[in-house]
Amino acid sequence: MKQFFAIVVVCLVFGGCGPQTAREEPRSQGRSIAAVFQTLDNPFFVECNEGIKEVVSAHGDHLITLDSGWVSRRQEEQISELLDQGVSAVFLNPVNWKDVNGSLLKAQQRGVPCVIVDAPVKSPDLVVCQIASDNVEAGRLAARALRNARQSAKIVILHIRGNKACIDRIAGFEQELASRPDMEILEIEDGKGTAERSLPVMQELLAKHSDLDAVFAVNDPSAMGVISALENAGRLRDVTVVSVDGSAEGIAAVKAGKLYSTAVQFPREIGRIAAQRFYEHSSGETVEKEIRVPLELITVDNVHAFAEVP
């Protein structure tokens, strides 16, 4: 039996008996709606899920939430089983923006609408709409912050390969620095999006590039791994780190002077908008295909105006 991690209250069984594999809100007469996230280890996605659940519950429906653990194949299997269970809709945060196309096509063939959350997909014609932060602008904000911090820089980037949100962030970052040859990108490496995985990647980059003095981490968990590696190497004061998310950890790191900036996203609002657009669509209304939610840049100059951002 395939194992799923989920957020909810009553046990659902997917494909057999055994330990709890998914839980959901107490049943009403409403529909079963699913939300499938690339991970729930990142507080961003937990908040996003809460925004979805708020709207789903207000409509008398119940939400099933699954964690794909960064594994594209697992996410495909989860979606397939959810479709077999007869869910009425799927909110999807894809692990890989290309690999998910088969699952989206299957959902479309079964008449199950999909709404994409945070990380766009390659084939938007297969979904109702896509709601995400303006990720190109997020990269630009990070680059502008770095330009303010340093007159020149030798930069490494910690990426999450296959994730369109992060691809867009790097595109925006590179665009903003294109006219600055003194801001040199030495290398882009996959940090896998977590502190634990980013730490050894950053350690290798420090060994490889003794002259690096700036890091763009595509999300705050990656930045936490970068900061740990820099602290371990005694290099934190020498290297400027910029990031995206505006998580509680990221904000605390800015306050502590360990992270120069983080572009704050509004995950709960992204979740609310996604759910609202689904219900508008199900009522026969036409909805925008692409919705971009603005970000704000947090630095030491304004960090005290920000608490934990819901």
Helices and strands as residue ranges (DSSP letters): E 5-7, E 10-12, E 22-24, E 32-37, H 43-58, E 62-67, H 72-85, E 89-92, H 101-109, E 114-117, G 124-126, E 129-133, H 135-149, E 153-159, H 164-177, E 183-190, H 195-208, E 214-217, H 220-233, E 240-245, H 248-255, E 261-264, H 267-282, E 290-293, E 296-298, G 303-305
